[in-house]
């Protein structure tokens, strides 16, 4: 199989003295979604030549690399169970995501004792590994987070590795005391228990105390990953929101729930990275999302998202600024829909 042209262009850009970040991001997105092992091998060579310069290509290595990729990285960057100086922390994530089970002790060390970035990468790596030999240690570390306002954010994300479903309710309870800076790991940890955690995840998603719409703390990203894990698609979330709008008695809570829906839909439309190799980040059709959220069943009455929220909130709809968020979402989806239509016509002409 031949490499993508995007991979060749990306490699050239990475080797160039002049960085073009926007172009690198665009090409990387193409490679991550449509690449193959050949693309990963070429990019691995670039990464080994200049790790710090090529850190951004780690998602492509995770998407299309293999066990050998992980072994090469471990041999180059890990000595006595620790990363050598100036190693991009994303290497930790690659080692786990590509199934290098012997890296488990290294990842666990950085989960518990690394900085925030190291802890996040180590946690995402460990989620791809069995972790059976450290099950008790994981439980002990999570237990040490209970009742604390601040703790290493991603330790609770490993709760599913304990095999103990009682952690679901305990993680929910931890959110009562935890800083919102730590909510991301709790949201991810709850969702990773799967269908048995669906009701409790849904409850905290709509609970404004959890600030699942916050892009600054990262809670929004991990809330989105949780919706992907549990099949809480935009259709499901919108239906849930509509029920809440009809029963609303708290303007602030309603405003928050609408904001959560908008943020989740944005990420589903973008196909944002999940950090989990088994959970593809393919975007949802913008055309389908526009039909779902902005179609009117009656040409004389807006019963789409904007109309429903306006009816529920009245004057607060304008005072809260929600109209700007909803209009912004519609504009973004319209632009994505145009790209989808253009691409479909381009492909039709070449068939």
C-alpha positions in Angstrom: 0.0 0.0 0.0 1.3 3.5 -0.9 1.6 6.3 1.6 -0.8 9.2 1.6 0.3 12.3 -0.2 -0.6 14.1 3.0 2.0 12.0 4.9 4.7 13.0 2.5 3.8 16.7 2.7 3.6 16.5 6.5 7.1 15.0 6.7 8.5 17.7 4.5 6.9 20.4 6.6 8.3 18.8 9.8 11.8 18.9 8.3 11.4 22.5 7.2 13.0 25.3 9.3 9.7 27.3 8.9 6.7 26.0 10.8 3.3 26.2 9.3 1.2 25.0 12.2 -2.2 25.3 10.5 -1.1 23.2 7.6 0.6 20.6 9.8 -2.7 20.3 11.8 -4.7 19.9 8.6 -2.4 17.2 7.2 -2.1 15.4 10.5 -5.9 15.2 10.7 -6.0 13.5 7.3 -3.2 11.1 8.2 -4.8 10.2 11.5 -8.1 9.4 9.9 -7.1 7.8 6.6 -3.5 6.6 7.1 -2.0 3.1 7.3 1.0 1.4 8.9 3.2 2.7 6.0 2.4 6.3 7.0 3.1 5.6 10.6 6.5 4.2 9.7 7.5 7.2 7.8 6.4 9.6 10.5 8.2 7.4 13.1 11.4 8.1 11.3 10.8 11.9 11.5 9.9 11.6 15.2 13.1 9.7 16.0 15.2 12.4 14.2 13.6 15.3 16.0 11.3 14.2 18.9 10.5 17.7 20.3 9.8 19.1 16.8 7.5 16.2 15.9 5.6 15.7 19.1 2.4 16.8 17.3 2.4 13.6 15.1 1.9 11.3 18.1 -1.8 10.8 17.4 -0.9 9.4 13.9 1.6 7.0 15.5 -1.1 5.8 17.9 -3.7 5.4 15.1 -1.5 3.4 12.7 1.5 2.2 14.6 2.0 -1.3 16.0 3.8 -3.2 18.7 7.1 -2.7 16.9 6.6 1.0 16.9 6.1 1.0 20.7 9.2 -1.2 21.1 11.4 1.2 19.1 10.2 4.1 21.1 10.8 2.3 24.4 14.3 1.3 23.4 15.1 4.9 22.4 13.4 6.9 25.1 13.0 4.7 28.3 16.0 3.9 30.5 15.5 2.0 33.8 11.8 2.6 33.6 12.0 6.4 33.2 11.8 8.7 30.2 15.1 10.2 29.2 15.4 13.9 29.4 13.4 16.0 26.9 11.3 13.1 25.8 7.8 14.2 24.7 5.4 12.9 27.3 3.1 11.6 24.6 5.5 8.7 24.2 3.9 7.3 27.3 0.5 7.2 25.6 2.0 5.5 22.6 3.6 2.7 24.6 0.3 1.7 26.1 -1.9 2.3 23.1 0.2 0.1 21.0 0.1 -2.7 23.5 3.6 -2.7 25.1 2.6 -4.5 28.3 6.1 -4.4 29.7 5.8 -0.6 29.9 3.1 -0.9 32.6 5.3 -0.1 35.6 6.7 2.9 33.8 3.3 4.2 33.0 2.0 3.6 36.5 4.9 5.6 37.9 4.1 8.6 35.8 0.4 8.3 36.5 1.0 8.6 40.2 4.1 10.8 40.4 4.3 12.7 37.1 3.1 16.2 36.3 -0.4 16.8 34.8 0.6 16.1 31.2 2.6 13.0 32.2 -0.3 11.7 34.3 -2.8 12.2 31.5 -0.6 10.4 28.9 0.2 7.6 31.3 -3.4 7.1 32.1 -4.4 6.9 28.4 -1.7 4.5 27.8 -2.6 2.2 30.7 -6.3 2.2 29.6 -5.1 0.1 26.6 -3.2 -2.5 28.8 -4.6 -5.3 31.0 -3.1 -3.8 34.2 -4.0 -7.0 36.1 -0.6 -7.0 38.0 -1.3 -3.5 39.4 -5.0 -3.8 40.1 -4.6 -3.5 43.9 -2.2 -0.6 43.5 -4.7 1.3 41.3 -7.4 0.8 43.8 -5.2 2.1 46.6 -4.2 5.2 44.6 -7.8 6.0 43.8 -8.8 5.5 47.4 -6.2 8.1 48.3 -8.0 10.6 46.1 -11.3 10.3 47.9 -12.4 13.3 49.9 -9.6 15.5 48.5 -10.2 18.8 46.7 -7.2 18.3 44.4 -5.5 15.1 43.3 -3.7 13.8 40.2 -6.6 14.2 37.8 -6.4 11.0 35.8 -5.8 8.4 38.6 -9.6 7.9 38.9 -9.8 7.2 35.1 -8.3 3.8 35.9 -11.1 2.7 38.2 -12.4 0.3 35.6 -9.2 -1.6 35.8 -9.9 -2.7 39.3 -12.8 -4.8 38.2 -15.0 -3.3 41.0 -18.2 -1.6 39.8 -18.7 -0.1 43.2 -16.3 2.5 42.1 -18.9 4.1 39.9 -20.8 5.6 42.8 -17.6 6.4 44.6 -16.3 8.4 41.6 -19.6 10.3 41.5 -19.3 11.1 45.2 -15.7 12.2 44.7 -17.1 14.9 42.4 -18.8 16.5 45.3 -15.5 17.4 47.0 -13.2 17.6 44.0 -12.1 20.8 42.3 -13.5 21.2 38.8 -9.9 20.9 37.7 -10.2 17.2 38.5 -13.5 16.5 36.9 -12.1 15.3 33.6 -10.6 12.1 35.1 -13.8 11.4 37.1 -16.0 11.8 34.0 -13.8 9.5 32.0 -13.5 7.0 34.8 -17.3 6.8 35.2 -17.9 6.4 31.5 -15.4 3.6 31.1 -17.5 1.3 33.2 -19.9 1.1 30.2 -23.6 0.6 30.1 -23.8 0.0 33.9 -22.7 3.6 34.4 -24.9 5.2 31.8 -27.5 6.6 34.1 -25.1 8.0 36.5 -22.9 9.5 33.8 -25.9 11.1 32.2 -26.9 12.6 35.6 -23.5 14.2 36.2 -23.3 15.4 32.6 -26.4 17.6 33.1 -25.4 18.6 36.6 -23.9 22.2 36.5 -21.7 21.4 39.4 -19.6 19.2 37.1 -19.1 21.9 34.5 -19.0 19.5 31.6 -19.1 22.4 29.2 -15.8 23.8 30.5 -13.1 23.8 27.8 -10.5 25.4 30.1 -10.3 22.6 32.7 -10.6 19.9 30.0 -13.9 18.6 31.5 -15.6 19.2 28.1 -13.2 17.0 26.3 -13.7 14.0 28.6 -17.4 14.5 28.8 -17.5 14.2 25.1 -15.4 11.0 25.2 -17.9 9.7 27.8 -20.8 10.3 25.4 -18.9 8.4 22.7 -18.2 5.5 25.0 -21.8 5.2 26.2 -23.5 5.9 22.8 -25.0 9.1 24.0 -25.2 10.5 20.5 -26.4 14.0 19.7 -29.9 12.5 19.0 -30.0 11.0 22.5 -28.7 14.1 24.1 -31.1 16.4 22.2 -34.1 14.3 23.1 -33.0 14.4 26.8 -32.6 18.2 26.6 -36.0 18.7 25.1 -37.5 16.8 28.0 -35.6 19.0 30.4 -36.7 22.2 28.6 -40.4 21.2 29.0 -39.9 20.6 32.7 -37.5 23.4 33.5 -37.9 25.4 36.6 -34.3 26.7 37.0 -33.1 29.2 34.3 -29.5 28.8 35.3 -29.6 25.0 35.1 -31.4 25.2 31.7 -28.8 27.6 30.4 -26.1 25.2 31.4 -27.7 22.1 29.9 -28.1 23.9 26.5 -24.4 24.9 26.7 -23.5 21.3 27.3 -25.4 20.1 24.3 -23.8 22.8 22.1 -20.3 21.8 23.2 -21.0 18.1 22.7 -22.5 18.6 19.3 -19.5 20.7 18.2 -17.1 17.9 19.2 -19.2 15.1 17.5 -19.2 17.2 14.3 -15.5 17.8 14.5 -14.7 14.2 15.2 -12.5 15.3 18.0 -9.8 12.8 19.2 -10.8 10.6 22.0 -7.4 9.4 23.1 -8.6 5.8 23.0 -7.5 3.7 20.1 -10.5 1.5 20.1 -12.9 4.5 20.0 -12.6 6.1 16.5 -13.0 9.8 16.3 -14.8 9.9 12.9 -17.0 13.1 12.6 -20.8 12.9 12.6 -22.5 14.2 9.5 -23.0 18.0 9.8 -26.0 17.6 7.4 -27.6 15.1 9.8 -26.9 17.4 12.8 -28.5 20.4 11.0 -31.6 18.4 10.3 -31.7 17.2 13.9 -31.3 20.5 15.6 -32.5 23.2 13.2 -35.2 21.8 11.0 -38.8 23.2 11.5 -41.6 20.7 11.4 -44.0 23.6 10.7 -42.8 26.4 8.4 -44.6 28.9 10.6 -43.1 27.9 13.9 -39.5 27.3 15.0 -39.6 24.1 16.9 -35.9 23.4 16.4 -33.2 23.9 19.1 -33.4 27.7 19.0 -37.2 27.9 19.1 -37.5 25.4 21.9 -34.9 27.2 24.1 -36.5 30.5 23.3 -39.9 29.2 24.4 -38.5 27.7 27.6 -36.4 30.7 28.6 -38.3 33.7 27.3 -36.4 37.0 27.7 -33.5 35.0 29.4 -32.8 33.5 26.0 -31.4 36.8 24.8 -30.1 38.0 28.1 -28.1 34.9 28.7 -26.2 35.0 25.4 -27.4 31.5 24.5 -28.7 32.8 21.1 -25.1 33.6 20.2 -24.0 30.1 21.1 -26.8 28.4 19.2 -26.4 30.7 16.1 -22.7 30.0 16.2 -23.3 26.3 16.2 -25.7 26.6 13.3 -23.1 28.6 11.3 -20.3 26.0 12.0 -22.5 23.1 11.0 -23.5 24.9 7.8 -19.9 25.4 6.9 -19.1 21.7 7.5 -22.2 20.8 5.5 -20.9 22.8 2.5 -17.6 20.9 2.7 -19.5 17.6 2.8 -21.5 18.5 -0.3 -18.4 19.8 -2.1 -16.6 16.6 -1.4 -19.4 14.3 -2.5 -19.6 16.2 -5.8 -15.8 16.0 -6.3 -15.9 12.3 -5.7 -18.8 11.8 -8.1 -16.9 13.5 -10.9 -14.0 11.1 -10.5 -16.1 7.9 -10.5 
